[in-house]
């Protein structure tokens, strides 16, 4: 895993859930199923650990009420 909000343009995954790091934003997208078994518990703990790291990183510094982010531009798929 990466350290949240450090060294932008990093990504990691928990199965089909992608965790993407930027210096001003952490994005989570995809699909993650947490089953009611030992594998599900392991998956849930991995997600919990990551979210705890994000919260800890945010709590370390004074934060503005809201930041301005540029809209991401859609890129045309060259394979279509």
C-alpha positions, 0 to 999 in steps of 0.5 A: 500500500501507499502512504495517503496524500504522498507521492501522487499517481500511485495505486493499489488494490484490494481485489477489485477495489482500486485505491488511487493516490494523489497529493490532494485526493485519495480515490476508491472505486470498483467492487469489493465483496466482504463475505461472512468468513475468514477471507471476508474478515481479512478483506475487511481488515485490509480496507479498515487499515487503509481507511485508518491511514487516510484518517491519520494522514488527514488529522496530522495537519490543519485542513481547509474547509474545502479544496478546489480541484480541477475537473478530470477530463475524459480521454477518448478510448483509442480502442473503440 
